[in-house]
Amino acid sequence: MILSVENLCFSYGAHQVLQQVDFAVEKGEFLSILGPNGVGKSTLFRCMLGTLTGYQGSVLVKGREIRTLSHRERAQRIAYIPQSHRPTFGYTVLDTALMGTTRQFSPFQQPKRAQTDMALAALERVGVLHLAQRNFAHLSGGEQQLVLIARAIAQQSDILIMDEPTSALDYGNQLRVLRQVRDLSREGYTVLLSTHNPQHALTFADRVLALHNGTVAAHGTAKEVLNPELLRRLYRVEAILADTPGGSVIVPLTEEGES
């Protein structure tokens, strides 16, 4: 088991956010984390990344408790891919990808040819090598997200954690990014990705972890757990699942009383 969360509880003061959260992820698995706003998805990720350490329970990465590891040791195991953003400084795409290799040298060293080749290979892997000398801030949201994925690949970590990476992207870019993420999981990367769109989980993920009121509402394969009852519990909407030649599709019922 590459990552396991056991009996995880976390509170901000008197406010309990996570309660007895248990799950595990295998190597090469794509786990989608679902739940409404404020349910604790980002807090869960921060615990798994080791940036929040005041939790009860354990977060084990390859058998090691994450909060006992140094920053460099955590970077060797887990890469974080945030939502695309407009940076303050005008880094090139190549510079941005190179940031993923910083754990390989001291803060006072310049990247060597090996690190540059690693960053270029990562950019090529996600199809944006032709943008290497472009200003990262001038890219589209979808292009930025692919560059951030390349940065994580250059970090050479086995686990990729992605917090709502498609929330600011248009429909086409959402699909392009998610296809890349699914392909990475098939190559052996372990992916944990939170999303507000349950259709993304149904289409791309191997397994789903649904959080509700800080607890695990469901955990299993997407086809097993994504059903009208769970969607009603998480999002207070009525929906059905329809089979299509392209797979199952979630269809919201827009009129009261439809069934």
Order of alpha helices (4+ residues) and beta strands (2+ residues): beta-beta-beta-alpha-beta-beta-alpha-beta-alpha-alpha-alpha-beta-alpha-beta-alpha-beta-beta-alpha-alpha-beta-beta
